[in-house]
């Protein structure tokens, strides 16, 4: 038997065996995390199961078009007292990416870990990890088939959103024939690709424009122009009245510069806490870079969160990248 098929069957069995679930994705959720979490709850509904779906922090409003978005509970604002014996974590590259949710786990908790990140350490009791998958949503398509649930328009929309966003609109190198086959299947269930692309990839807030304008003024090239970086401070957020999600995607402006191998964004979400996002071309595996600093991700898209001042964090990342690209910083 194909080992991937066996793991899919184990995941489906986990969802059938239990009656009430805690469903969660990673902190600072993107389209794949959000689409996958909501896709799971739609499957659980068809199975007649109960669930609570949570995240530590806000989920970007641009995903509000997804079904059951209103069920997503922000644990920072809506804490839970309930303990759960069955947990499903989706798109979490490692255990820390779940956030501070351990207090919700029962002493005999069983955890299903569904993910596609190479840095995933198999923290679940049942692990369905496929590093060849373009998105966690791609794996969930197989789980849905194994469960025999109906591909409603709502479920198709959640899975399609995960595929679309994690492949950069089907432009990244992880866009495989399998991805396109699944996407075509999902369109047949009523998904409107133009509308999903508009909401997830095209539409931006005016606050994003204001943050972008300030961030571009900080653009730096280093390491013989192989590294480009951009910085957003707490003051930038305060002065533009922007939210953290408004700084999403800034790293791509760095990576897309001709000749640049790695683009980096430093976003100070709160004093002393900096989210580092990295995007690479071919020379550097940024998942390994991120892992050295407590993060993770993929070879061409990874990140981490580091405590310290912006200057301290930038210096730390510069030294790690110096080793990765084999070129000293220009400073």
DAFENFEN-V362774 format. One record per pair of residues at least 24 apart in sequence whose C-alpha atoms are under 10 Angstrom apart, sorted by the first residue. I is the first residue (numbers start at 0). J is the second residue. D is the distance in whole Angstrom. If there is no record, write none. Layout:
I/J/D ; I/J/D
This chain:
3/127/8 ; 3/128/8 ; 3/129/8 ; 3/138/10 ; 3/141/10 ; 4/127/10 ; 4/141/9 ; 4/142/9 ; 4/145/9 ; 5/127/9 ; 6/113/10 ; 6/125/8 ; 6/126/7 ; 6/127/5 ; 6/128/8 ; 6/129/10 ; 6/142/9 ; 7/113/9 ; 7/125/10 ; 7/126/9 ; 7/127/6 ; 7/128/9 ; 7/138/8 ; 7/139/9 ; 7/141/7 ; 7/142/6 ; 7/143/9 ; 7/144/10 ; 7/145/7 ; 7/146/9 ; 8/127/9 ; 8/141/9 ; 8/142/8 ; 8/145/7 ; 8/146/8 ; 9/111/9 ; 9/125/7 ; 9/126/8 ; 9/127/8 ; 9/142/10 ; 9/145/10 ; 10/87/10 ; 10/111/7 ; 10/112/9 ; 10/113/8 ; 10/125/7 ; 10/126/8 ; 10/127/7 ; 10/139/10 ; 10/142/7 ; 10/145/9 ; 10/146/9 ; 11/111/10 ; 11/139/10 ; 11/141/10 ; 11/142/6 ; 11/143/8 ; 11/144/9 ; 11/145/7 ; 11/146/6 ; 11/147/10 ; 12/142/10 ; 12/145/9 ; 12/146/8 ; 13/85/9 ; 13/86/10 ; 13/87/9 ; 13/109/9 ; 13/110/9 ; 13/111/7 ; 13/124/10 ; 13/125/8 ; 14/39/9 ; 14/42/9 ; 14/43/7 ; 14/46/8 ; 14/48/9 ; 14/85/9 ; 14/86/10 ; 14/87/9 ; 14/111/9 ; 14/142/10 ; 14/146/9 ; 15/43/9 ; 15/46/7 ; 15/47/9 ; 15/48/8 ; 15/146/8 ; 16/48/10 ; 16/85/10 ; 17/48/8 ; 17/49/9 ; 17/84/9 ; 17/85/7 ; 17/86/10 ; 17/109/10 ; 18/43/9 ; 18/46/9 ; 18/47/8 ; 18/48/5 ; 18/49/6 ; 18/50/8 ; 18/84/10 ; 18/85/8 ; 19/43/9 ; 19/47/10 ; 19/48/6 ; 19/49/5 ; 19/50/5 ; 19/51/8 ; 19/83/8 ; 19/84/8 ; 19/85/7 ; 19/86/9 ; 20/48/8 ; 20/49/6 ; 20/50/5 ; 20/51/6 ; 20/52/8 ; 20/82/10 ; 20/83/7 ; 20/84/7 ; 20/85/5 ; 20/86/5 ; 20/87/7 ; 20/109/10 ; 20/110/10 ; 21/49/9 ; 21/50/6 ; 21/51/5 ; 21/52/6 ; 21/53/7 ; 21/81/10 ; 21/82/9 ; 21/83/6 ; 21/84/8 ; 21/85/6 ; 21/86/5 ; 21/87/6 ; 21/88/8 ; 21/100/10 ; 21/103/9 ; 21/104/9 ; 21/110/9 ; 22/50/7 ; 22/51/6 ; 22/52/5 ; 22/53/6 ; 22/54/9 ; 22/71/9 ; 22/83/10 ; 22/85/9 ; 22/86/6 ; 22/87/5 ; 22/88/6 ; 22/89/8 ; 22/110/10 ; 22/111/10 ; 23/51/9 ; 23/52/6 ; 23/53/5 ; 23/54/6 ; 23/55/9 ; 23/71/9 ; 23/72/10 ; 23/86/8 ; 23/87/6 ; 23/88/5 ; 23/89/6 ; 23/90/9 ; 23/91/9 ; 23/97/7 ; 23/98/9 ; 23/100/9 ; 24/52/9 ; 24/53/8 ; 24/54/6 ; 24/55/9 ; 24/87/8 ; 24/88/6 ; 24/89/5 ; 24/90/6 ; 24/91/6 ; 24/92/10 ; 24/96/8 ; 24/97/6 ; 24/98/9 ; 24/112/10 ; 24/113/10 ; 24/114/10 ; 25/53/10 ; 25/54/7 ; 25/55/8 ; 25/56/10 ; 25/88/8 ; 25/89/7 ; 25/90/6 ; 25/91/5 ; 25/92/8 ; 25/93/9 ; 25/94/9 ; 25/95/9 ; 25/96/5 ; 25/97/5 ; 25/98/7 ; 26/54/7 ; 26/55/6 ; 26/56/7 ; 26/57/9 ; 26/58/9 ; 26/91/8 ; 26/95/9 ; 26/96/6 ; 26/97/6 ; 26/98/6 ; 26/99/9 ; 27/54/9 ; 27/55/8 ; 27/56/7 ; 27/57/7 ; 27/58/7 ; 27/59/8 ; 27/96/9 ; 27/97/10 ; 27/98/10 ; 27/243/9 ; 27/244/8 ; 27/274/10 ; 28/54/8 ; 28/55/9 ; 28/56/9 ; 28/57/8 ; 28/58/6 ; 28/59/7 ; 28/90/9 ; 28/91/10 ; 28/96/10 ; 28/244/10 ; 29/58/8 ; 29/59/8 ; 29/61/10 ; 29/62/9 ; 29/90/10 ; 29/160/10 ; 29/161/8 ; 29/164/8 ; 29/165/8 ; 29/199/10 ; 29/244/10 ; 29/247/9 ; 30/58/10 ; 30/59/9 ; 30/61/9 ; 30/62/7 ; 30/65/10 ; 30/134/10 ; 30/136/10 ; 30/157/9 ; 30/158/10 ; 30/159/10 ; 30/160/6 ; 30/161/5 ; 30/162/8 ; 30/163/8 ; 30/164/6 ; 30/165/7 ; 30/199/8 ; 30/200/10 ; 31/89/9 ; 31/90/7 ; 31/133/10 ; 31/134/6 ; 31/135/7 ; 31/136/6 ; 31/137/9 ; 31/157/8 ; 31/158/8 ; 31/159/9 ; 31/160/7 ; 31/161/4 ; 31/162/7 ; 31/163/8 ; 31/164/6 ; 31/165/6 ; 31/166/10 ; 32/58/10 ; 32/88/10 ; 32/89/7 ; 32/90/5 ; 32/91/8 ; 32/114/10 ; 32/134/9 ; 32/135/8 ; 32/136/8 ; 32/157/10 ; 32/160/10 ; 32/161/7 ; 32/164/10 ; 32/165/9 ; 33/58/8 ; 33/59/9 ; 33/62/8 ; 33/63/10 ; 33/65/9 ; 33/68/9 ; 33/71/9 ; 33/89/9 ; 33/90/9 ; 33/136/10 ; 33/157/8 ; 33/158/10 ; 33/160/9 ; 33/161/8 ; 34/62/8 ; 34/65/7 ; 34/66/9 ; 34/68/9 ; 34/89/10 ; 34/135/9 ; 34/136/7 ; 34/154/9 ; 34/155/10 ; 34/156/8 ; 34/157/4 ; 34/158/6 ; 34/159/8 ; 34/160/6 ; 34/161/5 ; 34/162/9 ; 34/164/10 ; 35/88/10 ; 35/89/7 ; 35/90/8 ; 35/113/9 ; 35/114/10 ; 35/134/9 ; 35/135/7 ; 35/136/5 ; 35/137/9 ; 35/138/9 ; 35/139/7 ; 35/140/10 ; 35/154/10 ; 35/157/7 ; 35/158/6 ; 35/159/10 ; 35/160/9 ; 35/161/7 ; 35/162/10 ; 36/67/10 ; 36/68/10 ; 36/71/9 ; 36/87/9 ; 36/88/8 ; 36/89/6 ; 36/90/9 ; 36/135/10 ; 36/136/9 ; 36/139/10 ; 36/157/9 ; 36/158/10 ; 36/161/10 ; 37/65/8 ; 37/66/7 ; 37/67/6 ; 37/68/7 ; 37/70/9 ; 37/71/8 ; 37/153/9 ; 37/154/8 ; 37/156/10 ; 37/157/7 ; 37/158/9 ; 38/65/9 ; 38/66/9 ; 38/67/9 ; 38/136/8 ; 38/139/8 ; 38/140/9 ; 38/143/9 ; 38/153/8 ; 38/154/6 ; 38/155/8 ; 38/156/8 ; 38/157/5 ; 38/158/6 ; 38/159/10 ; 38/160/10 ; 38/161/9 ; 39/87/8 ; 39/88/10 ; 39/89/9 ; 39/136/10 ; 39/139/8 ; 39/142/9 ; 39/143/9 ; 39/154/9 ; 39/157/9 ; 39/158/10 ; 40/66/10 ; 40/67/8 ; 40/70/10 ; 40/87/10 ; 40/154/9 ; 41/66/8 ; 41/67/8 ; 41/148/9 ; 41/149/10 ; 41/150/10 ; 41/151/9 ; 41/153/8 ; 41/154/6 ; 41/157/9 ; 42/139/10 ; 42/142/9 ; 42/143/7 ; 42/146/8 ; 42/147/10 ; 42/148/7 ; 42/149/8 ; 42/150/9 ; 42/151/10 ; 42/154/8 ; 43/148/9 ; 44/148/10 ; 45/146/10 ; 45/147/10 ; 45/148/7 ; 45/149/8 ; 46/146/9 ; 46/147/10 ; 46/148/8 ; 50/83/10 ; 50/85/10 ; 50/86/9 ; 50/87/10 ; 51/79/10 ; 51/81/10 ; 51/83/9 ; 51/86/10 ; 52/86/10 ; 52/87/9 ; 53/77/9 ; 53/78/10 ; 53/79/10 ; 53/100/9 ; 54/97/8 ; 54/98/8 ; 54/99/9 ; 54/100/9 ; 55/96/10 ; 55/97/8 ; 55/98/6 ; 55/99/7 ; 55/100/8 ; 56/98/9 ; 57/243/10 ; 57/244/9 ; 58/244/9 ; 59/242/10 ; 59/243/9 ; 59/244/6 ; 59/245/9 ; 59/247/10 ; 60/244/9 ; 61/198/6 ; 61/199/7 ; 61/200/10 ; 61/202/9 ; 61/203/9 ; 61/204/10 ; 61/244/9 ; 62/157/10 ; 62/160/9 ; 62/195/9 ; 62/198/8 ; 62/199/7 ; 63/198/9 ; 64/156/10 ; 64/157/10 ; 64/195/9 ; 64/198/8 ; 64/199/10 ; 65/153/8 ; 65/154/9 ; 65/156/7 ; 65/157/6 ; 65/160/9 ; 65/195/10 ; 66/152/10 ; 66/153/6 ; 66/154/8 ; 66/156/8 ; 66/157/8 ; 67/153/9 ; 67/157/10 ; 74/98/10 ; 74/99/9 ; 74/100/8 ; 75/99/10 ; 78/103/10 ; 79/103/7 ; 81/105/9 ; 82/106/9 ; 82/108/9 ; 83/107/9 ; 83/108/7 ; 83/109/9 ; 83/110/10 ; 84/108/4 ; 84/109/6 ; 84/110/8 ; 85/109/5 ; 85/110/6 ; 85/111/8 ; 86/110/5 ; 86/111/6 ; 86/112/8 ; 86/123/9 ; 86/124/10 ; 87/111/5 ; 87/112/6 ; 87/113/8 ; 87/123/9 ; 87/125/10 ; 88/112/5 ; 88/113/6 ; 88/114/8 ; 88/122/10 ; 88/123/8 ; 88/126/10 ; 89/113/5 ; 89/114/6 ; 89/115/9 ; 89/127/10 ; 89/128/10 ; 89/135/7 ; 89/136/9 ; 89/139/9 ; 90/114/5 ; 90/115/7 ; 90/116/8 ; 90/119/9 ; 90/128/9 ; 90/134/8 ; 90/135/6 ; 90/136/9 ; 90/296/10 ; 91/115/9 ; 91/116/8 ; 91/118/10 ; 91/119/7 ; 91/122/10 ; 91/135/9 ; 91/295/10 ; 91/296/9 ; 92/116/5 ; 92/117/8 ; 92/118/6 ; 92/119/5 ; 92/120/8 ; 92/121/9 ; 92/122/10 ; 92/128/10 ; 92/294/8 ; 92/295/6 ; 92/296/6 ; 92/297/9 ; 92/301/10 ; 93/117/10 ; 93/118/7 ; 93/119/5 ; 93/120/6 ; 93/121/8 ; 93/122/7 ; 93/123/10 ; 93/293/10 ; 93/294/8 ; 93/295/8 ; 93/296/9 ; 94/119/8 ; 94/120/8 ; 94/121/9 ; 94/122/6 ; 94/123/9 ; 95/122/10 ; 95/293/9 ; 95/294/9 ; 96/294/8 ; 96/295/9 ; 96/303/10 ; 113/138/8 ; 113/139/8 ; 113/142/10 ; 114/138/8 ; 114/139/9 ; 115/296/9 ; 115/297/9 ; 116/286/9 ; 116/295/8 ; 116/296/6 ; 116/297/6 ; 116/298/9 ; 116/301/10 ; 117/286/8 ; 117/287/10 ; 117/295/8 ; 117/296/7 ; 117/297/6 ; 117/298/8 ; 118/286/7 ; 118/287/8 ; 118/289/10 ; 118/290/8 ; 118/294/9 ; 118/295/6 ; 118/296/6 ; 118/297/8 ; 118/298/10 ; 118/301/10 ; 119/295/8 ; 119/296/8 ; 130/297/9 ; 131/173/8 ; 131/175/10 ; 132/162/10 ; 132/173/8 ; 132/174/9 ; 132/175/9 ; 132/177/9 ; 132/178/8 ; 133/161/9 ; 133/162/7 ; 133/163/10 ; 133/164/10 ; 133/165/7 ; 133/166/7 ; 133/169/10 ; 133/171/9 ; 133/172/9 ; 133/173/5 ; 133/174/7 ; 133/175/8 ; 133/177/9 ; 133/178/7 ; 134/158/9 ; 134/161/6 ; 134/162/6 ; 134/163/9 ; 134/164/9 ; 134/165/6 ; 134/166/8 ; 134/173/9 ; 134/174/10 ; 134/178/9 ; 135/161/7 ; 135/162/8 ; 135/165/9 ; 136/160/8 ; 136/161/5 ; 136/162/6 ; 136/163/10 ; 136/165/9 ; 136/178/10 ; 137/161/8 ; 137/162/7 ; 137/177/9 ; 137/178/7 ; 137/181/8 ; 137/182/9 ; 140/181/8 ; 140/185/10 ; 141/181/10 ; 150/184/10 ; 150/185/8 ; 150/187/10 ; 150/188/7 ; 151/185/9 ; 151/188/7 ; 151/189/8 ; 151/190/10 ; 152/185/8 ; 152/186/9 ; 152/187/9 ; 152/188/5 ; 152/189/5 ; 152/190/6 ; 152/191/10 ; 153/188/9 ; 153/189/9 ; 153/190/8 ; 154/185/9 ; 154/188/9 ; 154/190/10 ; 155/181/10 ; 155/182/9 ; 155/184/9 ; 155/185/5 ; 155/186/8 ; 155/187/9 ; 155/188/7 ; 155/189/8 ; 155/190/7 ; 156/182/10 ; 156/185/7 ; 156/186/9 ; 156/188/9 ; 156/189/8 ; 156/190/6 ; 156/191/8 ; 156/192/9 ; 156/195/8 ; 157/185/10 ; 157/190/9 ; 158/182/9 ; 158/185/8 ; 159/183/9 ; 159/184/10 ; 159/185/7 ; 159/186/8 ; 159/190/8 ; 159/191/10 ; 159/192/9 ; 159/195/9 ; 160/190/10 ; 160/192/9 ; 160/195/7 ; 160/196/8 ; 160/198/10 ; 160/199/8 ; 163/192/9 ; 163/195/8 ; 163/196/8 ; 163/199/8 ; 163/200/9 ; 164/195/10 ; 164/196/9 ; 164/199/7 ; 164/200/8 ; 165/300/10 ; 167/196/10 ; 167/199/10 ; 167/200/8 ; 168/192/10 ; 168/195/10 ; 168/196/7 ; 168/199/9 ; 168/200/7 ; 171/299/9 ; 172/299/9 ; 173/299/10 ; 200/248/10 ; 203/245/8 ; 203/247/10 ; 204/241/9 ; 204/244/10 ; 204/245/7 ; 205/239/10 ; 205/241/9 ; 205/245/9 ; 206/236/9 ; 206/239/7 ; 206/240/7 ; 206/241/5 ; 206/242/8 ; 206/244/10 ; 206/245/6 ; 206/246/9 ; 207/239/9 ; 207/241/7 ; 207/242/9 ; 207/243/9 ; 207/244/8 ; 207/245/5 ; 207/246/6 ; 207/247/8 ; 207/248/9 ; 207/249/9 ; 208/239/10 ; 208/241/10 ; 208/245/8 ; 208/246/9 ; 209/235/9 ; 209/236/9 ; 209/238/10 ; 209/239/6 ; 209/240/9 ; 209/241/8 ; 209/245/9 ; 209/246/10 ; 210/235/7 ; 210/236/7 ; 210/238/9 ; 210/239/7 ; 210/240/9 ; 210/241/7 ; 210/242/9 ; 210/243/10 ; 210/245/7 ; 210/246/7 ; 210/247/10 ; 210/249/9 ; 211/245/9 ; 211/246/7 ; 211/247/10 ; 211/248/10 ; 211/249/7 ; 211/252/10 ; 213/239/9 ; 214/246/9 ; 214/249/8 ; 214/264/9 ; 214/265/10 ; 214/266/10 ; 215/249/9 ; 215/252/9 ; 215/253/9 ; 218/252/9 ; 218/253/8 ; 218/263/10 ; 218/264/9 ; 219/253/9 ; 219/263/10 ; 220/253/9 ; 220/256/10 ; 220/259/8 ; 220/262/9 ; 220/328/10 ; 220/329/9 ; 221/259/9 ; 221/317/9 ; 221/321/10 ; 221/326/9 ; 221/327/9 ; 221/328/6 ; 221/329/6 ; 221/330/8 ; 222/259/10 ; 222/317/9 ; 222/320/9 ; 222/321/7 ; 222/324/8 ; 222/325/9 ; 222/326/6 ; 222/327/6 ; 222/328/4 ; 222/329/5 ; 222/330/9 ; 223/258/10 ; 223/259/9 ; 223/326/7 ; 223/327/8 ; 223/328/7 ; 223/329/7 ; 224/256/10 ; 224/257/10 ; 224/258/7 ; 224/259/6 ; 224/260/8 ; 224/261/10 ; 224/326/10 ; 224/328/9 ; 224/329/9 ; 225/254/9 ; 225/256/10 ; 225/257/9 ; 225/258/7 ; 225/259/4 ; 225/260/5 ; 225/261/7 ; 225/262/9 ; 225/282/10 ; 225/320/10 ; 225/321/10 ; 225/324/8 ; 225/326/9 ; 225/328/10 ; 226/253/8 ; 226/254/8 ; 226/256/10 ; 226/258/9 ; 226/259/6 ; 226/260/6 ; 226/261/5 ; 226/262/6 ; 226/263/8 ; 226/279/9 ; 226/317/9 ; 226/320/8 ; 226/321/9 ; 226/324/9 ; 226/326/10 ; 226/328/9 ; 227/251/10 ; 227/252/9 ; 227/253/5 ; 227/254/7 ; 227/255/9 ; 227/256/8 ; 227/258/10 ; 227/259/7 ; 227/260/8 ; 227/261/7 ; 227/262/5 ; 227/263/6 ; 227/264/9 ; 227/277/10 ; 228/252/9 ; 228/253/6 ; 228/254/9 ; 228/261/8 ; 228/262/6 ; 228/263/5 ; 228/264/6 ; 228/265/8 ; 228/276/10 ; 228/277/9 ; 228/313/9 ; 228/317/10 ; 229/253/7 ; 229/262/8 ; 229/263/6 ; 229/264/5 ; 229/265/6 ; 229/266/8 ; 230/263/9 ; 230/264/6 ; 230/265/5 ; 230/266/6 ; 230/267/8 ; 230/273/10 ; 230/275/10 ; 230/309/8 ; 230/313/9 ; 231/264/8 ; 231/265/6 ; 231/266/5 ; 231/267/6 ; 231/268/8 ; 231/273/9 ; 231/274/10 ; 231/309/9 ; 232/265/8 ; 232/266/6 ; 232/267/5 ; 232/268/7 ; 232/269/8 ; 232/270/9 ; 232/273/9 ; 232/308/10 ; 232/309/8 ; 233/266/8 ; 233/267/6 ; 233/268/6 ; 233/269/6 ; 233/270/7 ; 233/271/9 ; 233/272/10 ; 233/273/10 ; 233/309/10 ; 234/267/9 ; 234/268/10 ; 234/269/9 ; 234/270/9 ; 235/266/10 ; 235/267/9 ; 235/268/10 ; 236/266/10 ; 236/267/9 ; 236/268/8 ; 236/269/9 ; 242/268/9 ; 243/267/9 ; 243/268/6 ; 243/269/9 ; 244/268/10 ; 247/276/9 ; 248/276/9 ; 249/276/9 ; 250/275/9 ; 250/276/7 ; 250/277/7 ; 250/278/7 ; 250/300/10 ; 251/276/10 ; 251/277/9 ; 251/278/7 ; 251/279/9 ; 252/278/10 ; 253/277/9 ; 253/278/8 ; 253/279/10 ; 254/278/6 ; 254/279/7 ; 254/280/8 ; 255/279/9 ; 255/280/9 ; 260/324/8 ; 261/285/8 ; 261/299/9 ; 261/300/10 ; 261/320/9 ; 261/324/9 ; 262/300/10 ; 263/301/10 ; 263/302/9 ; 263/313/10 ; 263/316/9 ; 263/317/10 ; 264/302/9 ; 264/313/10 ; 265/304/9 ; 265/305/10 ; 265/309/8 ; 265/310/10 ; 265/312/8 ; 265/313/8 ; 265/316/10 ; 266/304/9 ; 266/309/8 ; 267/304/10 ; 267/305/10 ; 267/306/10 ; 267/307/10 ; 267/308/8 ; 267/309/7 ; 267/312/10 ; 268/304/10 ; 269/306/10 ; 270/306/9 ; 270/307/8 ; 270/308/8 ; 270/309/9 ; 271/305/8 ; 271/306/5 ; 271/307/5 ; 271/308/5 ; 271/309/8 ; 271/311/10 ; 271/312/9 ; 272/304/7 ; 272/305/6 ; 272/306/5 ; 272/307/6 ; 272/308/7 ; 272/309/8 ; 272/312/9 ; 273/303/8 ; 273/304/6 ; 273/305/5 ; 273/306/6 ; 273/307/7 ; 273/308/8 ; 273/309/7 ; 273/311/10 ; 273/312/7 ; 273/313/9 ; 274/302/7 ; 274/303/6 ; 274/304/4 ; 274/305/6 ; 274/306/9 ; 274/309/10 ; 274/312/9 ; 275/301/9 ; 275/302/5 ; 275/303/5 ; 275/304/6 ; 275/305/7 ; 275/312/9 ; 275/313/9 ; 275/316/9 ; 276/300/8 ; 276/301/6 ; 276/302/4 ; 276/303/7 ; 276/304/9 ; 277/301/5 ; 277/302/6 ; 277/303/9 ; 278/302/9 ; 282/323/9 ; 282/324/7 ; 283/320/9 ; 283/323/6 ; 283/324/7 ; 283/325/10 ; 284/323/8 ; 284/324/10 ; 285/320/9 ; 285/323/8 ; 287/319/10 ; 287/323/9 ; 288/316/9 ; 288/319/7 ; 288/320/7 ; 288/322/9 ; 288/323/7 ; 289/316/9 ; 289/319/9 ; 289/320/10 ; 291/316/10 ; 291/319/8 ; 292/316/8 ; 292/319/9
